[in-house]
């Protein structure tokens, strides 16, 4: 398998993984080993990316609020504990984070794929290139690194 073929299989594997397919099925579809798919997944943090893609910021805030509500009657809470939790919820609820970025990129990619049906300037190669750079951006945000 050439380097280009391997790269294309890796990209396709990632797409399948983000759609929720198990690694075993991805390996079978692409005629690669499960070990290869697993290595690609680990190296590029696919699991974190898929989790971030499938859980919305609103769901996270709602779960945090539910936990606070359940424990509110706990006598061991200090005002400082409550202030820290409230600050975390407010920060999560109001600031752009990786989850928000992934939500926007996902919606944008869906829009591009739909538009590609009638827009001759859009091609699968162009969308793959844009997705590559979106993924790099997300990976940098997940790892708290940026390239200036």
C-alpha positions as CSV (number, residue, x, y, z in Angstrom):
1,X,0.0,0.0,0.0
2,X,1.4,3.4,-1.0
3,X,1.7,6.3,1.5
4,X,-1.2,8.1,-0.3
5,X,-3.4,5.0,-0.1
6,X,-2.6,4.6,3.5
7,X,-3.5,8.3,4.2
8,X,-6.8,8.0,2.3
9,X,-7.7,4.8,4.3
10,X,-6.8,6.6,7.6
11,X,-9.0,9.6,6.6
12,X,-11.9,7.3,5.7
13,X,-11.4,5.3,8.9
14,X,-11.6,8.5,10.9
15,X,-14.8,9.5,9.1
16,X,-16.4,6.0,9.8
17,X,-15.2,6.3,13.5
18,X,-16.8,9.7,13.9
19,X,-20.0,8.3,12.5
20,X,-20.0,5.7,15.3
21,X,-18.8,2.5,13.6
22,X,-16.8,0.1,15.7
23,X,-13.1,-0.3,15.0
24,X,-13.5,-3.9,14.0
25,X,-16.0,-3.0,11.3
26,X,-13.9,-0.1,10.1
27,X,-10.9,-2.5,9.7
28,X,-13.0,-5.0,7.7
29,X,-14.4,-2.3,5.4
30,X,-10.9,-0.8,4.7
31,X,-9.0,-4.1,4.7
32,X,-6.6,-3.1,7.4
33,X,-5.9,-4.6,10.8
34,X,-7.8,-3.6,13.9
35,X,-4.4,-2.8,15.4
36,X,-3.9,-0.2,12.7
37,X,-7.2,1.4,13.2
38,X,-6.6,1.4,17.0
39,X,-3.2,3.0,16.5
40,X,-4.7,5.7,14.2
41,X,-7.4,6.4,16.8
42,X,-5.0,6.7,19.7
43,X,-2.5,8.9,17.8
44,X,-5.1,11.4,16.7
45,X,-7.4,11.3,19.8
46,X,-10.4,10.1,17.8
47,X,-12.2,9.0,21.0
48,X,-12.0,12.5,22.5
49,X,-13.1,14.1,19.2
50,X,-16.1,11.8,18.9
51,X,-17.1,12.3,22.5
52,X,-16.9,16.1,22.0
53,X,-18.8,15.9,18.8
54,X,-21.7,13.9,20.4
55,X,-22.1,15.7,23.7
56,X,-23.3,19.3,23.5
57,X,-22.3,22.1,25.8
58,X,-25.9,22.4,26.9
59,X,-26.0,18.7,27.9
60,X,-22.8,19.1,30.0
61,X,-24.2,22.2,31.8
62,X,-27.5,20.4,32.4
63,X,-25.8,17.4,33.9
64,X,-23.6,19.6,36.1
65,X,-26.7,21.5,37.4
66,X,-28.5,18.2,38.1
67,X,-25.5,17.0,40.2
68,X,-25.4,20.3,42.1
69,X,-29.1,20.1,42.7
70,X,-28.8,16.5,44.0
71,X,-26.0,17.4,46.4
72,X,-27.3,20.9,47.4
73,X,-28.7,19.6,50.7
74,X,-25.3,18.0,51.6
75,X,-24.1,19.8,54.7
76,X,-20.4,19.4,53.7
77,X,-20.6,22.0,51.0
78,X,-18.9,25.3,51.8
79,X,-19.8,28.6,50.1
80,X,-16.4,28.4,48.4
81,X,-17.3,25.0,46.9
82,X,-20.6,26.4,45.6
83,X,-18.8,29.5,44.1
84,X,-16.3,27.3,42.3
85,X,-19.0,25.1,40.8
86,X,-21.1,28.1,39.8
87,X,-18.0,29.7,38.2
88,X,-17.3,26.4,36.3
89,X,-20.8,26.2,35.0
90,X,-20.9,29.9,34.0
91,X,-17.5,29.5,32.1
92,X,-18.7,26.4,30.4
93,X,-22.1,27.9,29.5
94,X,-20.8,31.1,28.1
95,X,-17.4,30.7,26.6
96,X,-16.5,29.1,23.3
97,X,-14.7,25.7,23.8
98,X,-13.7,22.7,21.8
99,X,-17.2,21.3,22.0
100,X,-18.6,24.5,20.4
101,X,-16.0,24.4,17.7
102,X,-16.7,20.8,16.8
103,X,-20.5,21.5,16.8
104,X,-19.9,24.4,14.3
105,X,-17.5,22.4,12.2
106,X,-19.9,19.5,12.0
107,X,-22.8,21.7,10.9
108,X,-20.6,23.5,8.4
109,X,-19.3,20.1,6.9
110,X,-22.9,18.9,6.6
111,X,-23.8,22.1,4.8
112,X,-20.9,21.7,2.5
113,X,-21.8,18.1,1.7
114,X,-25.3,19.1,0.9
115,X,-24.2,22.1,-1.2
116,X,-21.7,19.9,-3.1
117,X,-24.6,18.3,-4.9
118,X,-25.3,21.5,-6.9
119,X,-22.1,23.6,-6.4
120,X,-19.5,22.7,-9.0
121,X,-16.7,24.5,-7.1
122,X,-17.0,22.1,-4.2
123,X,-15.3,18.7,-4.5
124,X,-14.7,15.8,-2.1
125,X,-11.0,16.7,-2.2
126,X,-11.6,20.3,-1.2
127,X,-13.9,19.1,1.7
128,X,-11.2,16.6,2.8
129,X,-8.6,19.3,2.8
130,X,-10.8,21.6,4.9
131,X,-11.6,18.8,7.2
132,X,-7.9,18.0,7.7
133,X,-7.3,21.6,8.8
134,X,-10.4,21.6,11.0
135,X,-9.1,18.4,12.7
136,X,-5.6,19.9,13.2
137,X,-7.2,23.0,14.8
138,X,-9.3,20.8,17.1
139,X,-6.4,18.6,18.0
140,X,-4.4,21.7,19.0
141,X,-7.3,23.0,21.1
142,X,-7.5,19.6,22.8
143,X,-3.8,19.6,23.5
144,X,-3.8,23.3,24.5
145,X,-1.2,24.0,21.8
146,X,-1.2,26.6,19.1
147,X,1.1,27.4,16.2
148,X,1.8,31.1,15.8
